[in-house]
Amino acid sequence: MCCQNNTHQTHAYGHGHSNSSCECAKKHQFVRRFQTRDEQITHLNTYLSELQAEVNAVNEQITQLQAD
């Protein structure tokens, strides 16, 4: 019930104190707030692909405008 009425005290970075009498304390899990090196690489490669697709679209538009 404590999660529903917001009685948990939360400190910086989302870390809170759990009360042993709190029924929902066991439901809370630690969530990473950082990406692993592999996740960063995957994210950046995806972002790079999106940027390259956008560059290609801009180049096509320029080509069409110059042809007109």
Buried (B, 14 or more C-beta within 10 A) or exposed (E): EBEEEEEBEEEEEEEEEBEEEBEBBEEEEEEEEEEEEEEEEEEEEEEEEEEEEEEEEEEEEEEEEEEE
